[in-house]
Structure formats: C-alpha cells, structure tokens
Amino acid sequence: MPPILATAPDWPYLTLRAALHARDGVREWHRVTLADAQAWWECSDRTAKRQLARLHASGRLVYTPGRGRGNTSRVAFAAALEGELAALTAHLAAAGAAAELARLSRLGFPRAWVLTDAVRGAFGLGVGPAGTDRLRTVITRPLTSLDPLTVNSAAEAHLLTQVLDPLLVFDPLAGTLRPHLAHHWGTPDGGRSWVFHLRKGVQFHHGRTLDAQDVCFTLERVRRGAPWYLGGVLEVQATTPFTVQVTLDRPDLFFPRRLAHEQALILPRDVPFDERRPVGTGAFRWHALDGGFRLEAFDAHFAGRPLIDEVEVFLVPELRGDAPSALDVSGVPDDPVESWVPENSVHFLIWNAHRPAARSAALRAAVVELHDIRTFWQESGRAERLLPATSFLPRRSLGRPPREHSLARAQALLREAAYAGPPLRVWVLDLPGARQEADWLAARRPAGPADAGRSGAAGRPAGRRGRRGSGVHG
C-alpha cells in the first residue's frame, strides 16, 4: 500500500509554480491570465478563479487581479522555489512516497532541485511495514506498446513475460525449448500438425483455471492481429479440455519455437485485453499506480511464488544532472584523445524457413563456420577497430572470448548435410560494405562436396545478429 502522508502535496499550487518557472524563470512576480490557469490546471474558468482565491487565502501566493482593459493579473509567491522544493522532496523521501516523488519529477522543475540524493534513495530495494520486500525502480521514457501483438521494445517485452506466460520457454544457453504452460508437445506427422498438452490447475490472476480454449483464443488473436507471425496455420482446435492441436498448411519444425516468443503469450478468453492492466497466469499481477505500476507476487503461480514480493515502477524524467554537455577552459592547450565507442548493433543472417536448405541444421551450422568476421576483416584490409559480437551489448562481448571458426568443420558439416537442393541465395542491403562482405562470404567455401553450399546470388542482410550467426559491433 502507498504511504499515508501527514501533509499531501498541493498539486495545483505545484503545477502553477512549475508552469510559471518554466515560462519566466526566477522572478519576483509573474503575469498570469485565467486562460493560462485553465490550460495548466485543465479546468473551467470558475474553478481556476476558486483555486487562485484559495492559494491567495492560504498565504502561499499573492494574487492581484488585473483591473481594467489591458491590465494583466499578477502572482507573487511567498517562498523561494528552490528552498520550497528542497523541503518537500526531503519530506516525501523520508516518507518513502515514491509515487508522489515521481509525479513531482514530471512537473518540469529543474532536475537538480527535485532528483536529489535523498530522492534517488527512495527508489531501490526496501522492506515494507509488514516485512514485504519491495523493489522500486524507474523508467526514464514513456512506455511503448504492452500488447503482445505489437510489443517492440526489450523492456516492455520483459514486463509482459512477468505477467503473462507462454506455452514453451526457449533456453538460449542450451539452445532448446523447455515446457512451461504446455508440459508436453509433439508432432505426429513430421511437422504439419502440432499437439500441445497443458498443465492442469494453472490459475489466471482473476481466479479462473487455464484450459485449451484460452490457448485457442490467444492463437486465433495472433492470427488475426499479426498474421505474419503464425503464417501457414490452417486450424487451431481444442481436442480435449487440456489439449490443443494446431494444423499447418505445410510441415514446419520451427513452429514450437515461435510459441516461445512474446507474441504468443497466453491471454484469458473472458477478460478484454487492456494494456493498462494486463491479466495472465504469470508470476506477478499488474496493478496501476499514479505515475507508474506495481507488480505483485502471484502466490498461486504454477512454477512457484517469486522471491521478491513487489516491484514498483515509476515513469520519471531521465535521472541526469543539469551540467552542460561540454566545458571550454580558456588557456588550456588541446589534448586530443582517441575515443572509440562501439555501436549497439550487429549483423545477422536470416534463413527462409520455407526453403529446404533452412531445415538442415548441419547446413546452417556450416554457414556459421564460413562466416568468420575476423578473417573477413583481415582479408579485406578494413582499418576500423573490430569487436566480434558474442552478445548484442558491447560490454558483454568484451568479457567473452570470440567464437572460433574453422574451414575444416565447415567441410565436415557440409558432408553431413549432403545438401542437394538449389543454390543458396543470400540477399543483402545495397551498401558498399555489405556487398563486400557478401561477395567474400559467397567465395569462401571449401572445395569438393561443399560446392552444394555455394551462394548463388551474393548478399548479406544487415541488422541484429541471430543466435547462430556471426556478428561484429561496428
């Protein structure tokens, strides 16, 4: 529960001070019109007059209405703004009033006057009055979509997976799928139809038990709202109360892997989806807060209760100081320093799952062996510094040894694949560096039986690196 303050902040007063300070800066008095007050308070003319009269009567400001045509009303404040904010933020931080602090930070006051050390201390891991472990944190940007069909940010996707569960979970370290809401799954006909057996007794946050109809509802929602994601699905049916069968228009051994993504998180069929209050079977329940939201541990989660009791997330401006981005010190000679900052971007290779070549794990692994980015860098005479990507984040790549590539392993994998289909075609963005790398990759092949893996049309897509691909932070 949020703390109860002995003295609640006067939000109309603070809103007025923030608006006038943003417009005029520090002044002894400010001109103000009723139209201004109406816009800032989002209220009627009558309510604006009442608020100004209330604040004048309380002694927090002196309101002098304009008399006659062309005479603008004036407002003078009784206390200095910086000192007033210092006292208020100290009071709110001592009370642990994170929601009020987050709201105050969004009014537009100078950040240094609001986001003090005491305020930062209010956001962190703490213990509530009943021994509740509560983590408070902030997000310094507006949230994007929280709908599984349209989620496009890693932070939002992570939040959804705390509230909603998928049928299967992908283990990136082992490279395998693990059971989750579905305890078993399989295909009786080589990948054209898939059968998923659900756990029994799984509870939604609103109290009902998960069944096959919820899974059918979710997959049909994906088919309608994101047809590209579950392309090829002919039918989804509940064959028993806890068994779902999905029929495809052609065999697809990658289909279960798609059900481990955020787009296929399972929703209840009897609760209209609301991004402001998502309902699922996940380890945490979602509760709205003023200026944020709370994730509360779900005691009935089928995989066990989370170790932390609550996570409170508040939306606040970026937690940085107001110092200038650069300082010019006169009389100091220039001292150039070489600076190299790797980008958070890597290359990847995407396989067309509808082509026969994509179904050969040995052939895909052979292409990974051939795509040795360090050898390409050396042979092409590239002058830029190289950081081979073992992760999407450069700081993680720095701490991990790069993958070793081997032409001999590529030769052995190509023999294992025994690929006899059409030549591989690799498409690429029309950029000089991309074309150069694609031509190099197309020409780099072992002799002999490996000729079946030769690229027919040189190219390479650019973007984020896939799990089995080679990459570089550039």
SULQUI-V58408 format. One record per residue. N is the residue number from 1. RES is the residue in three letters. SS is DSSP state (a for helix, b for strand, c for the rest). PHI is phi as a letter, one per 20 degrees, with the letter a starting at -180 (NA if undefined). OMEGA is omega as a letter, one per 40 degrees, with the letter a starting at -180 (* if undefined). Layout:
N RES SS PHI OMEGA
N RES SS PHI OMEGA
This chain:
1 MET c NA i
2 PRO c f a
3 PRO c f i
4 ILE c e a
5 LEU c e i
6 ALA c f i
7 THR c c a
8 ALA c f i
9 PRO c g i
10 ASP c e a
11 TRP a f i
12 PRO a f i
13 TYR a f a
14 LEU a f i
15 THR a f i
16 LEU a f a
17 ARG a f a
18 ALA a f a
19 ALA a f a
20 LEU a f i
21 HIS a f i
22 ALA a f a
23 ARG a e a
24 ASP a d a
25 GLY c m a
26 VAL c e a
27 ARG c b i
28 GLU c f i
29 TRP c b a
30 HIS b c i
31 ARG b f a
32 VAL b b i
33 THR c d i
34 LEU a f i
35 ALA a f i
36 ASP a f a
37 ALA a f i
38 GLN a g a
39 ALA a f a
40 TRP a f a
41 TRP a e a
42 GLU c l a
43 CYS c b i
44 SER c e i
45 ASP a g a
46 ARG a f a
47 THR a f i
48 ALA a f i
49 LYS a f a
50 ARG a f i
51 GLN a f i
52 LEU a f i
53 ALA a f i
54 ARG a f a
55 LEU a f i
56 HIS a f a
57 ALA a f a
58 SER a f i
59 GLY c n a
60 ARG c f i
61 LEU b b i
62 VAL b d a
63 TYR b d i
64 THR b d a
65 PRO c f i
66 GLY c f a
67 ARG c d i
68 GLY c n a
69 ARG c f i
70 GLY c n i
71 ASN c e a
72 THR c e i
73 SER b f a
74 ARG b c i
75 VAL b c i
76 ALA b c a
77 PHE b e a
78 ALA c f a
79 ALA c c i
80 ALA c f a
81 LEU a f a
82 GLU a f i
83 GLY a f i
84 GLU a f i
85 LEU a f i
86 ALA a f i
87 ALA a f a
88 LEU a f a
89 THR a f i
90 ALA a f i
91 HIS a f a
92 LEU a f i
93 ALA a f i
94 ALA a f i
95 ALA c e a
96 GLY c m a
97 ALA c e a
98 ALA a f a
99 ALA a f i
100 GLU a f i
101 LEU a f i
102 ALA a f i
103 ARG a f i
104 LEU a f a
105 SER a f a
106 ARG c e a
107 LEU c f i
108 GLY c o i
109 PHE c f i
110 PRO c g a
111 ARG a g a
112 ALA a f a
113 TRP a e a
114 VAL a d a
115 LEU c e a
116 THR c e i
117 ASP a f i
118 ALA a f i
119 VAL a f i
120 ARG a f i
121 GLY a f i
122 ALA c f i
123 PHE c d a
124 GLY c r a
125 LEU b e i
126 GLY b b i
127 VAL b d i
128 GLY c f a
129 PRO c f a
130 ALA c e a
131 GLY c m a
132 THR c e i
133 ASP b f a
134 ARG b c i
135 LEU b d i
136 ARG b d i
137 THR b b a
138 VAL b c i
139 ILE b d a
140 THR c e i
141 ARG c b i
142 PRO c f i
143 LEU c f i
144 THR c e a
145 SER c f i
146 LEU c d i
147 ASP c e i
148 PRO c g a
149 LEU c f a
150 THR c c a
151 VAL c f a
152 ASN c c a
153 SER c c a
154 ALA a f a
155 ALA a f i
156 GLU a f i
157 ALA a f i
158 HIS a f i
159 LEU a f a
160 LEU a f a
161 THR a f i
162 GLN a e a
163 VAL a d a
164 LEU c d i
165 ASP c d i
166 PRO c e i
167 LEU c f a
168 LEU b c i
169 VAL b c i
170 PHE b e i
171 ASP b e a
172 PRO c f a
173 LEU c f i
174 ALA c e a
175 GLY c m a
176 THR b c i
177 LEU b e i
178 ARG b c i
179 PRO b f i
180 HIS c b i
181 LEU c f i
182 ALA b e a
183 HIS b e i
184 HIS b b i
185 TRP b b i
186 GLY b a i
187 THR c c a
188 PRO c e a
189 ASP c c i
190 GLY c m i
191 GLY c o i
192 ARG c e i
193 SER b c a
194 TRP b c a
195 VAL b d a
196 PHE b c a
197 HIS b d a
198 LEU b e i
199 ARG c f i
200 LYS c e i
201 GLY c n i
202 VAL c f a
203 GLN b d i
204 PHE c f a
205 HIS c f a
206 HIS c e i
207 GLY c o a
208 ARG c e a
209 THR b e i
210 LEU c f i
211 ASP c b a
212 ALA a f a
213 GLN a f i
214 ASP a f i
215 VAL a f i
216 CYS a g i
217 PHE a g a
218 THR a f a
219 LEU a f i
220 GLU a f i
221 ARG a f i
222 VAL a f i
223 ARG a f a
224 ARG a f a
225 GLY a e i
226 ALA c b a
227 PRO c g i
228 TRP c f a
229 TYR c f i
230 LEU c d i
231 GLY c f i
232 GLY c n i
233 VAL b f i
234 LEU b e a
235 GLU b b i
236 VAL b c a
237 GLN b b i
238 ALA b e a
239 THR b f i
240 THR b b i
241 PRO c g a
242 PHE c c i
243 THR b c i
244 VAL b c i
245 GLN b d i
246 VAL b d i
247 THR b d a
248 LEU b d i
249 ASP c e i
250 ARG c b i
251 PRO c f i
252 ASP c b a
253 LEU c f i
254 PHE c e a
255 PHE a g i
256 PRO a g i
257 ARG a f i
258 ARG a f a
259 LEU c f i
260 ALA c e a
261 HIS c e a
262 GLU a f a
263 GLN a f a
264 ALA a d i
265 LEU c f a
266 ILE c e i
267 LEU c d i
268 PRO c f a
269 ARG c f a
270 ASP c d i
271 VAL c c i
272 PRO c g a
273 PHE c f a
274 ASP c c a
275 GLU c f a
276 ARG c f a
277 ARG c b a
278 PRO c f a
279 VAL c c i
280 GLY c b i
281 THR c d a
282 GLY c f a
283 ALA c f a
284 PHE b c i
285 ARG b e a
286 TRP b e i
287 HIS b c i
288 ALA b f i
289 LEU b c i
290 ASP c f a
291 GLY c n i
292 GLY b r i
293 PHE b b i
294 ARG b c i
295 LEU b d a
296 GLU b d a
297 ALA b g a
298 PHE c e a
299 ASP c g a
300 ALA c e a
301 HIS c f a
302 PHE c f a
303 ALA c e i
304 GLY c o a
305 ARG c f i
306 PRO c f a
307 LEU c f i
308 ILE c e a
309 ASP c e a
310 GLU b b i
311 VAL b c i
312 GLU b d a
313 VAL b d a
314 PHE b c i
315 LEU b e a
316 VAL c c i
317 PRO c f a
318 GLU c g a
319 LEU c e i
320 ARG c c i
321 GLY c f a
322 ASP c d a
323 ALA c f i
324 PRO c f a
325 SER c f a
326 ALA c b i
327 LEU c c i
328 ASP c d a
329 VAL c d a
330 SER c f i
331 GLY c n a
332 VAL c e a
333 PRO c f i
334 ASP c f i
335 ASP c c a
336 PRO c f i
337 VAL c c i
338 GLU c f a
339 SER c c i
340 TRP c c a
341 VAL c d i
342 PRO c f i
343 GLU c f i
344 ASN c e i
345 SER c b a
346 VAL c b i
347 HIS c e i
348 PHE c b i
349 LEU c d i
350 ILE c d i
351 TRP c d i
352 ASN c f a
353 ALA c f a
354 HIS c e i
355 ARG c e a
356 PRO a g a
357 ALA a f a
358 ALA a f a
359 ARG a e i
360 SER c d i
361 ALA a f a
362 ALA a f i
363 LEU a f i
364 ARG a f i
365 ALA a f i
366 ALA a f i
367 VAL a f i
368 VAL a f i
369 GLU a f a
370 LEU a f a
371 HIS c e a
372 ASP c e a
373 ILE a f a
374 ARG a f i
375 THR a f i
376 PHE a g a
377 TRP a g a
378 GLN a f a
379 GLU a f a
380 SER c e i
381 GLY c m a
382 ARG c f a
383 ALA c e a
384 GLU c f i
385 ARG c f a
386 LEU c c i
387 LEU b c i
388 PRO b g a
389 ALA c e i
390 THR c d i
391 SER c b i
392 PHE c f a
393 LEU c e a
394 PRO a g a
395 ARG a f i
396 ARG a f i
397 SER a f i
398 LEU a f a
399 GLY c e a
400 ARG c c i
401 PRO c f i
402 PRO c f i
403 ARG c f i
404 GLU c e i
405 HIS c d a
406 SER c b i
407 LEU a f i
408 ALA a f i
409 ARG a f i
410 ALA a f i
411 GLN a f a
412 ALA a f a
413 LEU a f i
414 LEU a f i
415 ARG a f i
416 GLU a f a
417 ALA a f a
418 ALA c l a
419 TYR c f a
420 ALA c c a
421 GLY c e a
422 PRO c f i
423 PRO c g i
424 LEU b f i
425 ARG b d a
426 VAL c d a
427 TRP c e a
428 VAL c b i
429 LEU c f a
430 ASP c e i
431 LEU c c a
432 PRO a g a
433 GLY a f a
434 ALA a f i
435 ARG a f i
436 GLN a f a
437 GLU a f a
438 ALA a f i
439 ASP a f i
440 TRP a f a
441 LEU a f a
442 ALA a f a
443 ALA a e a
444 ARG c e a
445 ARG c b i
446 PRO c f i
447 ALA c e i
448 GLY a n a
449 PRO a g a
450 ALA a f a
451 ASP a g a
452 ALA a f a
453 GLY a e a
454 ARG c f i
455 SER b f i
456 GLY b e i
457 ALA b c a
458 ALA c f i
459 GLY c r i
460 ARG c b i
461 PRO c f i
462 ALA c d i
463 GLY c q i
464 ARG c f a
465 ARG c f i
466 GLY c f a
467 ARG c f a
468 ARG c e a
469 GLY c e i
470 SER c e a
471 GLY c b i
472 VAL b b i
473 HIS b e a
474 GLY c d *
